[in-house]
Amino acid sequence: MEELVRGERLRLRAEMKVPGRAWLEFRVAPDGSGSSYYQRAVFFPQGLSGRLYWLAVLPFHGFIFTAMARNIAKAAEALPADAEPESAAA
């Protein structure tokens, strides 16, 4: 975990071996009587191999991240409105 702002943002640094630096960021923001959920992948390629890697995996991100967002939202909606967040392991 690179950054955690409770109730707002979680940023994870990828620890897999890739030709560059990568993060996943998840955010939530108040939206009327509910919340909006945002997620994004950030990749800073290193050299030509990094750019080729990103172009190769980019088409799959639409499927992967759409399913991830759907599953996270479904799990969040199943929680009671007054549920306390679980403690983050340090």
Buried (B, 14 or more C-beta within 10 A) or exposed (E): EEEEEEEEBBBBEBEEEBBBEBBBBBBBEEEEEEEEBEBEBEBEBEEEEBBEBBEEEEEEBEEEBEEBBEEBEEEEEEEEEEEEEEEEEE
